[in-house]
Amino acid sequence: MSGRNKYDLAYHFIFGTKRKAPVLDDESLLSLQLLFSIKAKELGGELITSGGHKDHVHLLIMAKLRTHLGVDLNLPLSEFQ
């Protein structure tokens, strides 16, 4: 075989609020979507879709096989408290 196969990984992350407190509203979910999108790009990935409810957020991030997403996200979550 002369060519190389190309692989991407899809990561499904779920982040929950402390003690499942219902503190997320539509505005905070949009802000989190923007923050996660920026961080995914910084790490070499792409936020494909996100969604959530009052107590958690779902993210689908696509990344190349060699992309390492296991890092501290360092998000300023204090603005959502």
LINZI-V292915 format. One record per pair of residues at least 12 apart in sequence whose C-alpha atoms are under 6 Angstrom apart, sorted by the first residue. I is the first residue (numbers start at 1). GAP is how many residues later the second one is. D is the distance in Angstrom with one decimal. If there is no record, write none. Layout:
i->[I/I]
gap->[GAP/GAP]
d->[D/D]
//
This chain:
i->[7/8/8/8/9/9/9/10/10/11/11/12/12/13/13/14/14/15/15/16/16/17/17/20/21/22/22/23/24/45/45/46/46/47/48/48]
gap->[58/55/56/57/53/54/56/51/52/49/50/47/48/45/46/43/44/41/42/39/40/38/39/35/34/32/33/31/30/17/18/15/16/14/12/13]
d->[5.9/5.6/4.6/5.2/5.6/5.3/5.8/5.7/4.6/5.6/5.1/5.6/4.7/5.7/5.1/5.6/4.6/5.5/5.2/5.8/4.1/5.3/5.9/5.2/5.6/4.5/4.6/5.6/4.4/5.5/4.3/5.5/5.3/4.5/5.5/5.6]
//
